[in-house]
Amino acid sequence: MEYGPPSGKEEKKILILSPYYPLPENVGGRMRTMNFARFFKKYGEVDLLYLRSDSKESNNSNIFRKEYCINPWRESKKGRNGKRKGVHILFKERIKMILDGTPPILTQWHSDSLEEFVNLVEKGKYDLILCRYIQDTYPLFKLRKEYRKKIIIDFDDIYSDIYFDEQIINAQNLYSKFKKLIINKFIMYYQRRCLDFGAGLFCSKADLDLITNRETRGSAYIIPNTYPSGISNFAGGNSGGYNNKNLFFFVGTLNYEPNASGLKWFITTIFPHLRELNNHSKLIVVGRWPSEELKRLCEENPDIELYADAPDVIPFYEKCGIFIVPVLTGGGTRIKILEAAMARRLVFSTPFGAYGLDVDDGKELMLFTDKDSFIKKYNSLDSADKYGDMVNKLRILVENKYSPDGFSKSMEVVCNDVFQQVAV
């Protein structure tokens, strides 16, 4: 697809605000960010503002006109006694954010960083600003009001009731439970405030329904995740997948808590029983930034292979037969399931792992909630025809609903609406 300004319209200046540098595109969040960046090139020049300097890796990209990095929290200066004032400043800034109606679990911003952000945006005279995550929205409220209609919030990984319910269950005492309950109410109110900007984007209808109401739905849009374009031509056959159904595959960023905790749960509660069913069963784990605890857990089991820095996932799909998504919390939709669909591999997922996807248990994939349900579904997989039928149905669904072309068409509607609002 060729990009350029829409016919008869002047080029726009667009800024993407992201917590991380989005290249290389080897994790789901980066893929979605780059999908936005490539789409916006159709309208003009795209700049990038990212908040973690340690997230940038060497890349030769011509997508962004300019790249900026602002660290939200500056290192505090030393006082006369030689001690740093960080604790006092942090407390002061946190109280200021709370008084502004911002939950304390969002990204904390130092006043100097806020000033730098506002100067960069207002001097840049951007026609459109996309903020990739709710957690980084606080500085947007510091911009002049005329910028409000120009801002698009991507409600990716929303703070859901399910997320807080799990946090409350795991709380150690009554005070912690009460605190998390109050924060939940606070963050839900804050997320709805973010619908006052130009547009809010949601990965699924379930997320949209959770945050919006009749009055706010007009500024909310569903922009599903898409499968990675590089995997669409994967040549893996259905029979090869069924013949390797004793080889299980997990892929995901391992410093992301929902991925790490879900994988640990699978390894400790389900995988040992799969080994009892078939002593040739193996689990392949591909994921960046695993914790030392997770590394030890994999190393202690000779039937688990961990690859922390794999440059390409396709060879692992070629080996495996079952793709697992043992996610117990989080938000958005799982790019990994879309990827597995295009790789023609059968997916076993928790209901939460398949959250936001229009799939039926036993038709496009297998859903499980515990060891017994996983084993039952696995034992029912008794023929290559059944395997191939489910794989084909999931791939067709993904091609129809979660394609890059579908993403672009949906974003065209968003941009046209936002630019019309700004022109009024």
N, C-alpha and C positions, 0 to 999 in steps of 0.2 A: 504494500500500500504506500502510495506517495503522499507526503504531507506538505501542506502549504496553507496560506490563509484562505478562508472561504471566499469564493468568487465575489468580487464587489465589496469586500469588507476590509477595513484596515487591520493590520497585525495587532495582536494583543500582547501584553506583557503579563506573564503568569509566574507565580511563585508557589513552589511546593514546600511545605514545612513537614519535615520527617525527623523522628528521633534518631534514625540511623542513616548512614550513607547507603543508598540502595543498590550498589553494585559491589560484587557480581551478583547476578540473580540466582542465588542458590538456596534461598529460603522464601517461604510464602509471602511474608510481609514485603520483602524487596521486590518480588514479582509484581505484586499489586501496585506498588509505588511506580515501578517502571511502566506498567500498563497505562497509568495515568499520564506519565511524562510523555510517552510516545503519542498518546492521543492528543494531548494539549499542543504538541508541535504543529498540529493542523491549524491552530489558531494563531501561532506566532512564536515568540521566544519564551523559553522556559528556564527559570532560575531555580536553584535548589538551596534551601537552608536546612542544615541538619545540626543536631544538638549534641552529638557525641563524637568528639574528634578521634577517639580510638576505634571507631567503627569503619573508618575509611581504609580501603585496600587499594593497591595500585591498579588502576584501570585507565584505559584509553577510550573515553566516551565523548561523543560529540553531541549528546542529547541536550546537555545543559549549557546555556549561554554563560552563566556565572554560577559559582558555587561558594556558599558562605557557611561558616560554622560559628555558632554562638553557644558557649557553655552556659546553661541556665543558672548554674550555681558557681559563683566565683570563689576562689580561695580567699579567705579573710586575711586582713592585714594584722601585723603584730601591734599590740598596744605598748605602752611605756614600760610595762613589766616584762615584756618579751613574750608574753603568752598571746596566742591567737584568739580572736574574738568570735570565732566561728560559731560556737554554741549559742551565744547571745544573739548574733545576727540571724542565725537560722530560726530561732524562736520568734524573733521580731518579724521576720518575713512570713513565717508560717501563720502567725496571728493576723497579719495584714491580709493574707490571702483568704483566711477563714471569714474575716469581716467583710471581704468583697464577695462572699458567697461561694467560695471555691473549696471543695473537699480537700482535706489534708493528704489524701492518697495520690493526688495528681502531682505532676512534675513541679518541684519547688523552684521559684525564680527569684534571683537576687535583683534588687532594684536597678543596679547598674546594667545587668543583662536585659532587663525589661526595657530600659531606655535605649539600649543598643538595638534591640529588636524593633521598637517603634520607629526609630530613626531610619533603619534600613528599609522597612516596608513603606513608610510615607515618602521618603526621598525617592524610592524606586518607582513610585506612581504606578503600582500594579493594577491591572484591570481585573485580575482574578487571583484569589489565594486559596489553595487547597491545604487543609490541615489533615494529616493522615490518621491521627489518633486523638480521641477525647482527652487522653492524659496530658496533651501538650497545648490545650486550647486556652489556658489562662491568659497569655499575653494578648490574645486576639481581642479581649474585652478592653484592653488599654488603647486600642486604635480609635481614631476619630469615628464618629457615628456614620459618616458617609461611606466607610469601608464595610459596614455590616452586610450590605446586600452583595458585596463582591466576594464574600467568604463562603467556601464550601467545606463542611465538616464531614470527614469520612468516619462513620461510627463503626470502625473495625475493632473487633474484640471489645464490645460494649461491656460495661459493668452490669451484669444481670443479677436478678434475684437468686438464680441458681448458684452463681459464684459466691454470693454472700451467705446463702444458706449453708454451703459447705464450710465456709469460714466460721460460721457460728457453731456448727456441729463440732468442729475441731478446736473451738476455744476452750481454754483450760479452766476458766472460772466464770462466775456470773457477771463480773465487771467486764471481762473481755467480750462476752456475748452481747451485753447491753451496748458496749462501744461499737461493735460491728453492726448492730441493728441500727443505731443512730447514723453511722456513716453510710449505710445502705440507703436510708431515706434521703440523706444529704446528696449522695451521688446521683440518685435517680432524679431528684429535683434539678440538679445541675445539668444533667444530660438533656433534660427537656428544655432548659434555658438555651442550650446550644442550637435548638431549632429556630431561634430568632434570627440566625444568620441567613445568608442567601439560600442555602440548600443543605440538607442532611442526606448523606448516602449510607445505605444499609446493605449488608451482604445478603440478607435473606428477609423474607416476609415476617418470619418469627421475630427477628430483631426489631423490625420496623413497628410491628404491632405492640411490642413491649414498651417502646419509648413514646410513640405518637398517640394522639387522640384526634377526634374529628376536626378540631380547630387547627392543629399543627400538621396534619397529613399532607396538605397542599405543598409544603416545602420539603417533603421527604420522598426519596426515590430509592428503588432497589437496584443496586449495581452489583450483580453477583461476581464472585471470583471467577477466574478462567483457568483452564488447564494450560500448562507451559507449552508454548508452540513447538519447542524442540522435541517433544515426545509424541507428537501427533502421528508421525510416520514410523513409530516403533513397529517392527515386523514380527513380534512374538506371536506364536500360534496358541490357540486354545488348548490343544492336546498337550503341548509342552507344559502349560501351566498345571493341568490336572495331574500329569505324571510326576510333578514336583510338589504335590500338595503337602508333603511332610517338611517342606522348607518354607519357613515363615519370615516375613520381611517387615521391618519397621523403619520409617524414615521421618525425621523431624528435628528441628533445632532443639538441642538437649539442655540448653540453659533456660528454656521456656518451661516454667513450672508445670503446666498441664501436660506437656509431653513427657517430662522427666518422671513425674509422679505416676502417670498412667503406665509408662513402660515398666517401672519398678513393680507396680501392682501385677502386671501381666507376667513378669519374670518369676515372681515369688508365688503367685497363687494359681496360675493357669499352665504355664509352660512345663512344670514338673509332671503334670498329668498327661500332657501331650507326649512326653518322653516315655511314659508308661504305656501309652497306646502304641507307640512306634519308636523303638530305640534309635532309629535313624533320623528322628526329628531334629531340626536345627533352626536356630533363630539368627537372622542377620539384622544387625542394627546399624543404620547409617545416620549420623547426626553430628553437627558441629557443637563444640564447647560442652562435652559431657563433664559432669562433676566427678571428683575423685571417688565419691561413693558409688556412682553409677559405673565407673570404670572397674572398680573392684568387683562389683556384682557381676559384671560380664566376664571378667578374667577368672573368677572362681568357678565358672561353668564352662567346660570345654566344648559344649554344644552351642555356645553363643559367640558370634563373631561381631566385634565392634569396629566400625570404620569411621573415625572422627573427621577425616578430611578427604572424603571421596570426591573427585572432580566431576564424576558423572554417575547418575543413578541407573541408567539403562542397563548396564551389565548385571546389576543386582536383580532387576525385574526379570531378566532372562533366566536367572538361576532359580527364582522362587516360584511358588504356586499360590500362596496365600499372603495377602497384604493385610496387616493388622493395624487398627486404629483404636488403641485402648485408652481413649481420652475420657476423663471423668469431669472435667470442668473447662472453662474458657468461653470463647464466643466466635462469631463469624462463621464461615464455612471452610471446610478442610480442602485446601488446594491439593493435599496429598491424595485424597480420594479421587479427585478429578484426574490427577496424574495417573493413578493406578488404573482408572477406567480406560484411559487412552493407551495404557500399556497392556491392556487385555489381561488383567490379573484379578482374580476374585477377591473381594474385600470382606473382611470380618471387622465389624466396628461396634463400639458401644453406641447406644442411642444418642448420647451426647456427642460422640465423635462424628456422627452423621447429621448433627443439628443443622437445620437450615437447608438441607438438600431434600428435594422432592423424590424420595426413594421409598420403596416398600420392602419390608423384611421378607426374605425368601424369594423375591422377584429379581431385584437388581443387586442385592448384597445380603449378607447375613448379619443380623444384629445379635449381640450378646450382652449380658449384664453381669455374669459371674462365671465361675469355672464350669458349673453344670450346664448352663445354656450354651457355652462355647463348645463343649464336648458333644452335646446333643446335635447342634447344628453341623459340627464337623463330621460326625458319624453319618449324618444324612446325605453327605456329599458322596454319593455312591456310583456316579458315572461321569464319563467325560462329556456326555451330551448335556447333563444338568449343569455342569461347570460352564460349558461353552454358552449355553442359553442365558445364564445369569450375566456372564461377562459381556455378551453382545448387547443385552438390554441396558446395562449400565452405560456402556460406551455410547449407544444411540441417545440415551437421555442426556448425557454430558455434552455430546456434540450439538444437540438441539437447544440446550438451555444455558450452557456455560462456555460458549466459544468466544474467542477474541473479537469476532465480528459482532456478536451480541452485546459485548461490553461496549464497543464503540457506538453502536446504535443507541444504547441506553444513555450513554454520556452525551450524545448529541442533543437529546431532549433536555438534559440538565443544563447544559451550557446555553442553549437557546433561551430557556426560561430565565436563567440568572442574568444574562445580558439584557433581556427585555426589562427585567426589574430595575437594573441599574440605569437604563435609559429613561425610565419614567421620572 
